[in-house]
Amino acid sequence: HAAMAGRTDMVVGRRRHRFVHVPIPYVTHRPHHVSPDGDLWLSVLESTAQPFDMR
């Protein structure tokens, strides 16, 4: 809906269980890392139907 409203240079994220618009420079100003043993990576594997053990 953000794009239809003319919003640019932003991504949609979640904060405190709500969807929010986040400016791209805020997201990309420093490197972010995802732990391969964490819940976030597990949810990526589950949602994309990738195998849990890729070794």
C-alpha positions as CSV (number, residue, x, y, z in Angstrom):
1,H,0.0,0.0,0.0
2,A,2.9,2.3,0.6
3,A,3.9,2.3,-3.1
4,M,0.4,3.0,-4.1
5,A,0.4,6.0,-1.8
6,G,3.5,7.4,-3.6
7,R,6.0,6.5,-0.9
8,T,9.5,5.9,-2.1
9,D,13.0,5.3,-0.6
10,M,11.5,3.1,2.2
11,V,11.0,-0.5,3.1
12,V,8.3,-2.1,5.2
13,G,9.4,-3.6,8.5
14,R,7.8,-4.7,11.8
15,R,8.3,-3.0,15.1
16,R,6.4,-4.0,18.3
17,H,4.1,-6.3,16.3
18,R,3.1,-3.5,13.8
19,F,4.1,-2.9,10.2
20,V,6.0,0.4,9.8
21,H,7.7,2.3,7.0
22,V,11.5,2.5,7.5
23,P,13.7,4.8,5.4
24,I,16.2,2.9,3.3
25,P,19.2,4.9,4.6
26,Y,18.2,3.9,8.2
27,V,18.3,0.3,7.2
28,T,21.6,0.4,5.2
29,H,23.7,2.7,7.3
30,R,25.7,-0.2,8.8
31,P,26.1,-3.9,8.2
32,H,23.6,-6.3,9.7
33,H,24.2,-9.9,10.5
34,V,21.9,-12.9,10.9
35,S,23.0,-15.7,13.2
36,P,22.7,-19.0,11.4
37,D,21.6,-20.6,14.7
38,G,19.0,-18.0,15.5
39,D,15.2,-17.9,15.2
40,L,15.2,-15.3,12.4
41,W,17.3,-17.6,10.1
42,L,15.1,-20.6,11.1
43,S,12.0,-18.6,10.0
44,V,13.7,-17.8,6.7
45,L,14.4,-21.5,6.1
46,E,10.8,-22.5,7.0
47,S,9.2,-19.9,4.9
48,T,11.3,-20.7,1.8
49,A,11.1,-24.5,2.3
50,Q,14.9,-24.8,2.2
51,P,16.6,-27.7,4.0
52,F,17.7,-27.0,7.6
53,D,21.1,-28.6,7.0
54,M,22.7,-27.2,3.9
55,R,26.1,-28.7,4.5
